[in-house]
Each structure stands twice: as C-alpha cells, then as structure tokens.
Amino acid sequence: MAAPALGAGSSDAPAPDAAAAAAAAAAASTAMPKHEFSVDMTCEGCSNAVSRVLNKLGGVEFDIDLPNKKVCISSDHSVDILLETLEKTGKAVSYLGPK
C-alpha cells in the first residue's frame, strides 16, 4: 500500500512546480516592456529573416503579424538596439511605439 501512495505523491509534486514555473514565466513576460515596429515584410521569407535576427539578439519575445507588417517585441533591450537589429534584415523599419 505504501508504494501506490508514494507514486501518487510523486505525481502530485510536479504539478505545483509546473504551475509555479508557468506563473514565473508569465510574470517575466509581463515585466519586460513591449514595443511595436512596422517592418516592410512581404512574404514568409521576410518574417523568417526577422525571426532569425531577433533570435540571434536573444532576450526577446516577439510576435510577427505578416499581413499587417508589424512586429511586437517584449524585451529589456533599448528601442535603438531593437531597431538596429531589425534593420539587419534589409527591410524598412520604423518604431510605432510602446504596446
């Protein structure tokens, strides 16, 4: 009987840890400032280029809205650094403001 109780106890333990990790991740993403940029993207290749330069920069979370040519970035990096990074794609980039 002790073995099933141990098994049940160990299966319950990861759930609070997972919930705590999810809460910490949510808190971290809300703590970073969000910025919106207009990027002259015309195809999936363009959005892939944006993803590539932002992933290389690191310390960012981002969403790409290809149809509206917008990129929303959550990051502690300065707007200047983010602009400079997006310009590495060779696309026209402008800062739309905080999100």
PDB file as gemmi writes it, atoms N, CA and C in Angstrom:
CRYST1    1.000    1.000    1.000  90.00  90.00  90.00 P 1                      
ATOM      1  N   MET A   1       0.812  -1.203   0.000  1.00  0.00           N  
ATOM      2  CA  MET A   1       0.000   0.000   0.000  1.00  0.00           C  
ATOM      3  C   MET A   1       0.849   1.258   0.000  1.00  0.00           C  
ATOM      4  N   ALA A   2       2.005   1.206   0.607  1.00  0.00           N  
ATOM      5  CA  ALA A   2       2.865   2.387   0.667  1.00  0.00           C  
ATOM      6  C   ALA A   2       3.358   2.791  -0.709  1.00  0.00           C  
ATOM      7  N   ALA A   3       3.611   1.831  -1.589  1.00  0.00           N  
ATOM      8  CA  ALA A   3       4.123   2.133  -2.925  1.00  0.00           C  
ATOM      9  C   ALA A   3       3.129   2.971  -3.732  1.00  0.00           C  
ATOM     10  N   PRO A   4       1.821   2.601  -3.771  1.00  0.00           N  
ATOM     11  CA  PRO A   4       0.886   3.454  -4.519  1.00  0.00           C  
ATOM     12  C   PRO A   4       0.789   4.863  -3.933  1.00  0.00           C  
ATOM     13  N   ALA A   5       0.860   4.981  -2.620  1.00  0.00           N  
ATOM     14  CA  ALA A   5       0.793   6.304  -2.007  1.00  0.00           C  
ATOM     15  C   ALA A   5       2.005   7.132  -2.413  1.00  0.00           C  
ATOM     16  N   LEU A   6       3.167   6.501  -2.465  1.00  0.00           N  
ATOM     17  CA  LEU A   6       4.370   7.197  -2.901  1.00  0.00           C  
ATOM     18  C   LEU A   6       4.228   7.631  -4.342  1.00  0.00           C  
ATOM     19  N   GLY A   7       3.724   6.741  -5.192  1.00  0.00           N  
ATOM     20  CA  GLY A   7       3.536   7.067  -6.599  1.00  0.00           C  
ATOM     21  C   GLY A   7       2.579   8.230  -6.767  1.00  0.00           C  
ATOM     22  N   ALA A   8       1.498   8.233  -5.992  1.00  0.00           N  
ATOM     23  CA  ALA A   8       0.524   9.317  -6.084  1.00  0.00           C  
ATOM     24  C   ALA A   8       1.138  10.617  -5.593  1.00  0.00           C  
ATOM     25  N   GLY A   9       1.942  10.521  -4.546  1.00  0.00           N  
ATOM     26  CA  GLY A   9       2.574  11.719  -4.002  1.00  0.00           C  
ATOM     27  C   GLY A   9       3.565  12.313  -4.980  1.00  0.00           C  
ATOM     28  N   SER A  10       4.338  11.464  -5.665  1.00  0.00           N  
ATOM     29  CA  SER A  10       5.337  11.985  -6.591  1.00  0.00           C  
ATOM     30  C   SER A  10       4.687  12.544  -7.845  1.00  0.00           C  
ATOM     31  N   SER A  11       3.508  12.022  -8.232  1.00  0.00           N  
ATOM     32  CA  SER A  11       2.837  12.564  -9.409  1.00  0.00           C  
ATOM     33  C   SER A  11       2.192  13.914  -9.083  1.00  0.00           C  
ATOM     34  N   ASP A  12       1.854  14.144  -7.821  1.00  0.00           N  
ATOM     35  CA  ASP A  12       1.285  15.429  -7.428  1.00  0.00           C  
ATOM     36  C   ASP A  12       2.357  16.510  -7.323  1.00  0.00           C  
ATOM     37  N   ALA A  13       3.573  16.139  -7.000  1.00  0.00           N  
ATOM     38  CA  ALA A  13       4.633  17.121  -6.780  1.00  0.00           C  
ATOM     39  C   ALA A  13       4.963  17.961  -8.025  1.00  0.00           C  
ATOM     40  N   PRO A  14       5.061  17.371  -9.222  1.00  0.00           N  
ATOM     41  CA  PRO A  14       5.405  18.198 -10.384  1.00  0.00           C  
ATOM     42  C   PRO A  14       4.349  19.232 -10.743  1.00  0.00           C  
ATOM     43  N   ALA A  15       3.094  18.969 -10.451  1.00  0.00           N  
ATOM     44  CA  ALA A  15       2.040  19.901 -10.826  1.00  0.00           C  
ATOM     45  C   ALA A  15       2.238  21.290 -10.206  1.00  0.00           C  
ATOM     46  N   PRO A  16       2.465  21.392  -8.885  1.00  0.00           N  
ATOM     47  CA  PRO A  16       2.706  22.733  -8.330  1.00  0.00           C  
ATOM     48  C   PRO A  16       3.972  23.374  -8.906  1.00  0.00           C  
ATOM     49  N   ASP A  17       5.014  22.565  -9.152  1.00  0.00           N  
ATOM     50  CA  ASP A  17       6.238  23.114  -9.741  1.00  0.00           C  
ATOM     51  C   ASP A  17       5.964  23.652 -11.140  1.00  0.00           C  
ATOM     52  N   ALA A  18       5.189  22.922 -11.920  1.00  0.00           N  
ATOM     53  CA  ALA A  18       4.856  23.354 -13.277  1.00  0.00           C  
ATOM     54  C   ALA A  18       4.011  24.630 -13.226  1.00  0.00           C  
ATOM     55  N   ALA A  19       3.073  24.675 -12.289  1.00  0.00           N  
ATOM     56  CA  ALA A  19       2.231  25.860 -12.153  1.00  0.00           C  
ATOM     57  C   ALA A  19       3.071  27.058 -11.724  1.00  0.00           C  
ATOM     58  N   ALA A  20       4.010  26.827 -10.815  1.00  0.00           N  
ATOM     59  CA  ALA A  20       4.888  27.914 -10.362  1.00  0.00           C  
ATOM     60  C   ALA A  20       5.773  28.396 -11.500  1.00  0.00           C  
ATOM     61  N   ALA A  21       6.273  27.469 -12.301  1.00  0.00           N  
ATOM     62  CA  ALA A  21       7.121  27.832 -13.435  1.00  0.00           C  
ATOM     63  C   ALA A  21       6.319  28.635 -14.463  1.00  0.00           C  
ATOM     64  N   ALA A  22       5.087  28.214 -14.706  1.00  0.00           N  
ATOM     65  CA  ALA A  22       4.234  28.937 -15.654  1.00  0.00           C  
ATOM     66  C   ALA A  22       3.920  30.342 -15.138  1.00  0.00           C  
ATOM     67  N   ALA A  23       3.654  30.453 -13.850  1.00  0.00           N  
ATOM     68  CA  ALA A  23       3.382  31.764 -13.255  1.00  0.00           C  
ATOM     69  C   ALA A  23       4.616  32.660 -13.326  1.00  0.00           C  
ATOM     70  N   ALA A  24       5.783  32.082 -13.078  1.00  0.00           N  
ATOM     71  CA  ALA A  24       7.029  32.857 -13.149  1.00  0.00           C  
ATOM     72  C   ALA A  24       7.290  33.315 -14.580  1.00  0.00           C  
ATOM     73  N   ALA A  25       7.026  32.448 -15.542  1.00  0.00           N  
ATOM     74  CA  ALA A  25       7.222  32.814 -16.950  1.00  0.00           C  
ATOM     75  C   ALA A  25       6.252  33.931 -17.345  1.00  0.00           C  
ATOM     76  N   ALA A  26       5.016  33.839 -16.885  1.00  0.00           N  
ATOM     77  CA  ALA A  26       4.035  34.872 -17.196  1.00  0.00           C  
ATOM     78  C   ALA A  26       4.443  36.196 -16.565  1.00  0.00           C  
ATOM     79  N   ALA A  27       4.934  36.151 -15.338  1.00  0.00           N  
ATOM     80  CA  ALA A  27       5.376  37.371 -14.658  1.00  0.00           C  
ATOM     81  C   ALA A  27       6.574  37.972 -15.374  1.00  0.00           C  
ATOM     82  N   ALA A  28       7.487  37.133 -15.848  1.00  0.00           N  
ATOM     83  CA  ALA A  28       8.670  37.626 -16.548  1.00  0.00           C  
ATOM     84  C   ALA A  28       8.286  38.287 -17.860  1.00  0.00           C  
ATOM     85  N   SER A  29       7.335  37.703 -18.590  1.00  0.00           N  
ATOM     86  CA  SER A  29       6.959  38.273 -19.878  1.00  0.00           C  
ATOM     87  C   SER A  29       6.195  39.591 -19.700  1.00  0.00           C  
ATOM     88  N   THR A  30       5.457  39.737 -18.591  1.00  0.00           N  
ATOM     89  CA  THR A  30       4.737  40.979 -18.377  1.00  0.00           C  
ATOM     90  C   THR A  30       5.665  42.067 -17.842  1.00  0.00           C  
ATOM     91  N   ALA A  31       6.796  41.664 -17.271  1.00  0.00           N  
ATOM     92  CA  ALA A  31       7.723  42.639 -16.704  1.00  0.00           C  
ATOM     93  C   ALA A  31       8.529  43.358 -17.782  1.00  0.00           C  
ATOM     94  N   MET A  32       8.740  42.710 -18.927  1.00  0.00           N  
ATOM     95  CA  MET A  32       9.522  43.322 -19.991  1.00  0.00           C  
ATOM     96  C   MET A  32       8.659  44.315 -20.775  1.00  0.00           C  
ATOM     97  N   PRO A  33       9.230  45.463 -21.095  1.00  0.00           N  
ATOM     98  CA  PRO A  33       8.486  46.428 -21.917  1.00  0.00           C  
ATOM     99  C   PRO A  33       8.190  45.853 -23.301  1.00  0.00           C  
ATOM    100  N   LYS A  34       7.036  46.222 -23.852  1.00  0.00           N  
ATOM    101  CA  LYS A  34       6.650  45.762 -25.187  1.00  0.00           C  
ATOM    102  C   LYS A  34       6.710  46.930 -26.163  1.00  0.00           C  
ATOM    103  N   HIS A  35       7.250  46.657 -27.345  1.00  0.00           N  
ATOM    104  CA  HIS A  35       7.392  47.684 -28.376  1.00  0.00           C  
ATOM    105  C   HIS A  35       6.855  47.150 -29.694  1.00  0.00           C  
ATOM    106  N   GLU A  36       6.238  48.045 -30.466  1.00  0.00           N  
ATOM    107  CA  GLU A  36       5.690  47.645 -31.755  1.00  0.00           C  
ATOM    108  C   GLU A  36       6.444  48.353 -32.871  1.00  0.00           C  
ATOM    109  N   PHE A  37       6.798  47.578 -33.896  1.00  0.00           N  
ATOM    110  CA  PHE A  37       7.545  48.085 -35.032  1.00  0.00           C  
ATOM    111  C   PHE A  37       6.814  47.759 -36.322  1.00  0.00           C  
ATOM    112  N   SER A  38       6.963  48.634 -37.296  1.00  0.00           N  
ATOM    113  CA  SER A  38       6.494  48.366 -38.641  1.00  0.00           C  
ATOM    114  C   SER A  38       7.704  47.885 -39.427  1.00  0.00           C  
ATOM    115  N   VAL A  39       7.573  46.726 -40.071  1.00  0.00           N  
ATOM    116  CA  VAL A  39       8.672  46.160 -40.863  1.00  0.00           C  
ATOM    117  C   VAL A  39       8.099  45.811 -42.233  1.00  0.00           C  
ATOM    118  N   ASP A  40       8.739  46.283 -43.285  1.00  0.00           N  
ATOM    119  CA  ASP A  40       8.255  46.074 -44.646  1.00  0.00           C  
ATOM    120  C   ASP A  40       8.463  44.626 -45.083  1.00  0.00           C  
ATOM    121  N   MET A  41       7.620  43.740 -44.525  1.00  0.00           N  
ATOM    122  CA  MET A  41       7.689  42.309 -44.834  1.00  0.00           C  
ATOM    123  C   MET A  41       6.633  41.980 -45.889  1.00  0.00           C  
ATOM    124  N   THR A  42       7.035  41.251 -46.920  1.00  0.00           N  
ATOM    125  CA  THR A  42       6.091  40.906 -47.984  1.00  0.00           C  
ATOM    126  C   THR A  42       5.828  39.411 -48.099  1.00  0.00           C  
ATOM    127  N   CYS A  43       6.641  38.597 -47.419  1.00  0.00           N  
ATOM    128  CA  CYS A  43       6.481  37.148 -47.557  1.00  0.00           C  
ATOM    129  C   CYS A  43       6.991  36.434 -46.305  1.00  0.00           C  
ATOM    130  N   GLU A  44       6.843  35.127 -46.305  1.00  0.00           N  
ATOM    131  CA  GLU A  44       7.297  34.331 -45.167  1.00  0.00           C  
ATOM    132  C   GLU A  44       8.815  34.392 -45.014  1.00  0.00           C  
ATOM    133  N   GLY A  45       9.521  34.544 -46.123  1.00  0.00           N  
ATOM    134  CA  GLY A  45      10.977  34.685 -46.059  1.00  0.00           C  
ATOM    135  C   GLY A  45      11.371  35.925 -45.282  1.00  0.00           C  
ATOM    136  N   CYS A  46      10.609  36.996 -45.472  1.00  0.00           N  
ATOM    137  CA  CYS A  46      10.861  38.242 -44.731  1.00  0.00           C  
ATOM    138  C   CYS A  46      10.645  38.029 -43.233  1.00  0.00           C  
ATOM    139  N   SER A  47       9.538  37.364 -42.888  1.00  0.00           N  
ATOM    140  CA  SER A  47       9.260  37.138 -41.468  1.00  0.00           C  
ATOM    141  C   SER A  47      10.292  36.181 -40.868  1.00  0.00           C  
ATOM    142  N   ASN A  48      10.789  35.240 -41.667  1.00  0.00           N  
ATOM    143  CA  ASN A  48      11.846  34.347 -41.185  1.00  0.00           C  
ATOM    144  C   ASN A  48      13.128  35.128 -40.911  1.00  0.00           C  
ATOM    145  N   ALA A  49      13.420  36.127 -41.737  1.00  0.00           N  
ATOM    146  CA  ALA A  49      14.603  36.962 -41.518  1.00  0.00           C  
ATOM    147  C   ALA A  49      14.469  37.738 -40.211  1.00  0.00           C  
ATOM    148  N   VAL A  50      13.270  38.245 -39.938  1.00  0.00           N  
ATOM    149  CA  VAL A  50      13.015  38.961 -38.681  1.00  0.00           C  
ATOM    150  C   VAL A  50      13.223  38.013 -37.501  1.00  0.00           C  
ATOM    151  N   SER A  51      12.662  36.816 -37.593  1.00  0.00           N  
ATOM    152  CA  SER A  51      12.825  35.827 -36.524  1.00  0.00           C  
ATOM    153  C   SER A  51      14.296  35.510 -36.303  1.00  0.00           C  
ATOM    154  N   ARG A  52      15.028  35.338 -37.381  1.00  0.00           N  
ATOM    155  CA  ARG A  52      16.445  34.974 -37.289  1.00  0.00           C  
ATOM    156  C   ARG A  52      17.257  36.042 -36.551  1.00  0.00           C  
ATOM    157  N   VAL A  53      17.087  37.329 -36.916  1.00  0.00           N  
ATOM    158  CA  VAL A  53      17.890  38.379 -36.266  1.00  0.00           C  
ATOM    159  C   VAL A  53      17.478  38.581 -34.818  1.00  0.00           C  
ATOM    160  N   LEU A  54      16.182  38.444 -34.512  1.00  0.00           N  
ATOM    161  CA  LEU A  54      15.731  38.615 -33.131  1.00  0.00           C  
ATOM    162  C   LEU A  54      16.189  37.453 -32.251  1.00  0.00           C  
ATOM    163  N   ASN A  55      16.141  36.241 -32.784  1.00  0.00           N  
ATOM    164  CA  ASN A  55      16.619  35.084 -32.015  1.00  0.00           C  
ATOM    165  C   ASN A  55      18.121  35.182 -31.769  1.00  0.00           C  
ATOM    166  N   LYS A  56      18.853  35.721 -32.732  1.00  0.00           N  
ATOM    167  CA  LYS A  56      20.301  35.878 -32.577  1.00  0.00           C  
ATOM    168  C   LYS A  56      20.599  36.924 -31.495  1.00  0.00           C  
ATOM    169  N   LEU A  57      19.784  37.975 -31.415  1.00  0.00           N  
ATOM    170  CA  LEU A  57      19.952  39.009 -30.390  1.00  0.00           C  
ATOM    171  C   LEU A  57      19.746  38.407 -29.002  1.00  0.00           C  
ATOM    172  N   GLY A  58      18.695  37.599 -28.846  1.00  0.00           N  
ATOM    173  CA  GLY A  58      18.396  36.985 -27.561  1.00  0.00           C  
ATOM    174  C   GLY A  58      17.735  37.949 -26.594  1.00  0.00           C  
ATOM    175  N   GLY A  59      17.146  37.408 -25.553  1.00  0.00           N  
ATOM    176  CA  GLY A  59      16.489  38.224 -24.536  1.00  0.00           C  
ATOM    177  C   GLY A  59      15.230  38.912 -25.036  1.00  0.00           C  
ATOM    178  N   VAL A  60      14.577  38.304 -26.030  1.00  0.00           N  
ATOM    179  CA  VAL A  60      13.371  38.891 -26.603  1.00  0.00           C  
ATOM    180  C   VAL A  60      12.281  37.838 -26.742  1.00  0.00           C  
ATOM    181  N   GLU A  61      11.060  38.301 -26.648  1.00  0.00           N  
ATOM    182  CA  GLU A  61       9.890  37.512 -27.021  1.00  0.00           C  
ATOM    183  C   GLU A  61       9.193  38.353 -28.067  1.00  0.00           C  
ATOM    184  N   PHE A  62       8.725  37.729 -29.147  1.00  0.00           N  
ATOM    185  CA  PHE A  62       8.134  38.541 -30.202  1.00  0.00           C  
ATOM    186  C   PHE A  62       7.014  37.812 -30.919  1.00  0.00           C  
ATOM    187  N   ASP A  63       6.138  38.607 -31.513  1.00  0.00           N  
ATOM    188  CA  ASP A  63       5.061  38.114 -32.371  1.00  0.00           C  
ATOM    189  C   ASP A  63       5.170  38.854 -33.687  1.00  0.00           C  
ATOM    190  N   ILE A  64       5.056  38.120 -34.780  1.00  0.00           N  
ATOM    191  CA  ILE A  64       5.127  38.718 -36.110  1.00  0.00           C  
ATOM    192  C   ILE A  64       3.743  38.656 -36.735  1.00  0.00           C  
ATOM    193  N   ASP A  65       3.249  39.815 -37.162  1.00  0.00           N  
ATOM    194  CA  ASP A  65       1.966  39.925 -37.855  1.00  0.00           C  
ATOM    195  C   ASP A  65       2.291  40.268 -39.306  1.00  0.00           C  
ATOM    196  N   LEU A  66       2.503  39.224 -40.120  1.00  0.00           N  
ATOM    197  CA  LEU A  66       2.926  39.426 -41.507  1.00  0.00           C  
ATOM    198  C   LEU A  66       1.907  40.212 -42.332  1.00  0.00           C  
ATOM    199  N   PRO A  67       0.595  39.880 -42.273  1.00  0.00           N  
ATOM    200  CA  PRO A  67      -0.365  40.627 -43.097  1.00  0.00           C  
ATOM    201  C   PRO A  67      -0.376  42.139 -42.807  1.00  0.00           C  
ATOM    202  N   ASN A  68      -0.166  42.515 -41.543  1.00  0.00           N  
ATOM    203  CA  ASN A  68      -0.170  43.936 -41.176  1.00  0.00           C  
ATOM    204  C   ASN A  68       1.230  44.535 -41.100  1.00  0.00           C  
ATOM    205  N   LYS A  69       2.239  43.711 -41.396  1.00  0.00           N  
ATOM    206  CA  LYS A  69       3.638  44.153 -41.420  1.00  0.00           C  
ATOM    207  C   LYS A  69       4.076  44.758 -40.086  1.00  0.00           C  
ATOM    208  N   LYS A  70       3.706  44.078 -38.992  1.00  0.00           N  
ATOM    209  CA  LYS A  70       4.051  44.561 -37.656  1.00  0.00           C  
ATOM    210  C   LYS A  70       4.772  43.483 -36.864  1.00  0.00           C  
ATOM    211  N   VAL A  71       5.681  43.930 -35.996  1.00  0.00           N  
ATOM    212  CA  VAL A  71       6.388  43.044 -35.095  1.00  0.00           C  
ATOM    213  C   VAL A  71       6.265  43.634 -33.698  1.00  0.00           C  
ATOM    214  N   CYS A  72       5.750  42.838 -32.767  1.00  0.00           N  
ATOM    215  CA  CYS A  72       5.623  43.262 -31.370  1.00  0.00           C  
ATOM    216  C   CYS A  72       6.695  42.519 -30.583  1.00  0.00           C  
ATOM    217  N   ILE A  73       7.555  43.286 -29.903  1.00  0.00           N  
ATOM    218  CA  ILE A  73       8.693  42.694 -29.185  1.00  0.00           C  
ATOM    219  C   ILE A  73       8.628  43.047 -27.708  1.00  0.00           C  
ATOM    220  N   SER A  74       8.747  42.026 -26.862  1.00  0.00           N  
ATOM    221  CA  SER A  74       8.892  42.213 -25.417  1.00  0.00           C  
ATOM    222  C   SER A  74      10.365  42.015 -25.113  1.00  0.00           C  
ATOM    223  N   SER A  75      11.003  43.056 -24.565  1.00  0.00           N  
ATOM    224  CA  SER A  75      12.441  42.967 -24.307  1.00  0.00           C  
ATOM    225  C   SER A  75      12.893  44.087 -23.390  1.00  0.00           C  
ATOM    226  N   ASP A  76      13.989  43.816 -22.678  1.00  0.00           N  
ATOM    227  CA  ASP A  76      14.619  44.853 -21.871  1.00  0.00           C  
ATOM    228  C   ASP A  76      15.655  45.624 -22.690  1.00  0.00           C  
ATOM    229  N   HIS A  77      15.900  45.187 -23.939  1.00  0.00           N  
ATOM    230  CA  HIS A  77      16.820  45.926 -24.816  1.00  0.00           C  
ATOM    231  C   HIS A  77      16.211  47.290 -25.153  1.00  0.00           C  
ATOM    232  N   SER A  78      17.060  48.265 -25.439  1.00  0.00           N  
ATOM    233  CA  SER A  78      16.574  49.591 -25.797  1.00  0.00           C  
ATOM    234  C   SER A  78      15.916  49.561 -27.177  1.00  0.00           C  
ATOM    235  N   VAL A  79      15.071  50.540 -27.437  1.00  0.00           N  
ATOM    236  CA  VAL A  79      14.418  50.661 -28.735  1.00  0.00           C  
ATOM    237  C   VAL A  79      15.473  50.796 -29.829  1.00  0.00           C  
ATOM    238  N   ASP A  80      16.546  51.534 -29.558  1.00  0.00           N  
ATOM    239  CA  ASP A  80      17.617  51.705 -30.543  1.00  0.00           C  
ATOM    240  C   ASP A  80      18.243  50.366 -30.928  1.00  0.00           C  
ATOM    241  N   ILE A  81      18.505  49.517 -29.946  1.00  0.00           N  
ATOM    242  CA  ILE A  81      19.082  48.194 -30.207  1.00  0.00           C  
ATOM    243  C   ILE A  81      18.107  47.348 -31.024  1.00  0.00           C  
ATOM    244  N   LEU A  82      16.832  47.397 -30.662  1.00  0.00           N  
ATOM    245  CA  LEU A  82      15.832  46.618 -31.389  1.00  0.00           C  
ATOM    246  C   LEU A  82      15.707  47.106 -32.832  1.00  0.00           C  
ATOM    247  N   LEU A  83      15.704  48.433 -33.026  1.00  0.00           N  
ATOM    248  CA  LEU A  83      15.650  48.989 -34.390  1.00  0.00           C  
ATOM    249  C   LEU A  83      16.865  48.558 -35.202  1.00  0.00           C  
ATOM    250  N   GLU A  84      18.025  48.687 -34.591  1.00  0.00           N  
ATOM    251  CA  GLU A  84      19.281  48.314 -35.248  1.00  0.00           C  
ATOM    252  C   GLU A  84      19.247  46.839 -35.660  1.00  0.00           C  
ATOM    253  N   THR A  85      18.732  46.005 -34.784  1.00  0.00           N  
ATOM    254  CA  THR A  85      18.649  44.572 -35.057  1.00  0.00           C  
ATOM    255  C   THR A  85      17.690  44.289 -36.206  1.00  0.00           C  
ATOM    256  N   LEU A  86      16.502  44.907 -36.174  1.00  0.00           N  
ATOM    257  CA  LEU A  86      15.522  44.688 -37.239  1.00  0.00           C  
ATOM    258  C   LEU A  86      16.036  45.204 -38.592  1.00  0.00           C  
ATOM    259  N   GLU A  87      16.829  46.275 -38.566  1.00  0.00           N  
ATOM    260  CA  GLU A  87      17.367  46.829 -39.808  1.00  0.00           C  
ATOM    261  C   GLU A  87      18.363  45.885 -40.477  1.00  0.00           C  
ATOM    262  N   LYS A  88      18.895  44.928 -39.719  1.00  0.00           N  
ATOM    263  CA  LYS A  88      19.816  43.938 -40.286  1.00  0.00           C  
ATOM    264  C   LYS A  88      19.120  43.045 -41.311  1.00  0.00           C  
ATOM    265  N   THR A  89      17.793  43.060 -41.323  1.00  0.00           N  
ATOM    266  CA  THR A  89      17.044  42.268 -42.307  1.00  0.00           C  
ATOM    267  C   THR A  89      17.095  42.924 -43.689  1.00  0.00           C  
ATOM    268  N   GLY A  90      17.471  44.194 -43.748  1.00  0.00           N  
ATOM    269  CA  GLY A  90      17.481  44.911 -45.013  1.00  0.00           C  
ATOM    270  C   GLY A  90      16.119  45.491 -45.367  1.00  0.00           C  
ATOM    271  N   LYS A  91      15.169  45.342 -44.487  1.00  0.00           N  
ATOM    272  CA  LYS A  91      13.814  45.864 -44.710  1.00  0.00           C  
ATOM    273  C   LYS A  91      13.667  47.236 -44.073  1.00  0.00           C  
ATOM    274  N   ALA A  92      12.738  48.023 -44.604  1.00  0.00           N  
ATOM    275  CA  ALA A  92      12.431  49.323 -43.999  1.00  0.00           C  
ATOM    276  C   ALA A  92      11.749  49.063 -42.656  1.00  0.00           C  
ATOM    277  N   VAL A  93      12.238  49.742 -41.611  1.00  0.00           N  
ATOM    278  CA  VAL A  93      11.739  49.528 -40.255  1.00  0.00           C  
ATOM    279  C   VAL A  93      11.424  50.874 -39.615  1.00  0.00           C  
ATOM    280  N   SER A  94      10.317  50.949 -38.891  1.00  0.00           N  
ATOM    281  CA  SER A  94      10.030  52.148 -38.105  1.00  0.00           C  
ATOM    282  C   SER A  94       9.405  51.726 -36.777  1.00  0.00           C  
ATOM    283  N   TYR A  95       9.648  52.559 -35.771  1.00  0.00           N  
ATOM    284  CA  TYR A  95       9.121  52.299 -34.432  1.00  0.00           C  
ATOM    285  C   TYR A  95       7.738  52.910 -34.325  1.00  0.00           C  
ATOM    286  N   LEU A  96       6.750  52.077 -33.949  1.00  0.00           N  
ATOM    287  CA  LEU A  96       5.380  52.558 -33.835  1.00  0.00           C  
ATOM    288  C   LEU A  96       5.051  53.037 -32.417  1.00  0.00           C  
ATOM    289  N   GLY A  97       5.780  52.531 -31.425  1.00  0.00           N  
ATOM    290  CA  GLY A  97       5.558  52.964 -30.059  1.00  0.00           C  
ATOM    291  C   GLY A  97       5.405  51.797 -29.108  1.00  0.00           C  
ATOM    292  N   PRO A  98       5.239  52.119 -27.824  1.00  0.00           N  
ATOM    293  CA  PRO A  98       5.055  51.063 -26.824  1.00  0.00           C  
ATOM    294  C   PRO A  98       3.732  50.362 -27.045  1.00  0.00           C  
ATOM    295  N   LYS A  99       3.673  49.118 -26.685  1.00  0.00           N  
ATOM    296  CA  LYS A  99       2.447  48.322 -26.884  1.00  0.00           C  
ATOM    297  C   LYS A  99       1.786  48.091 -25.545  1.00  0.00           C  
TER     298      LYS A  99                                                      
END                                                                             
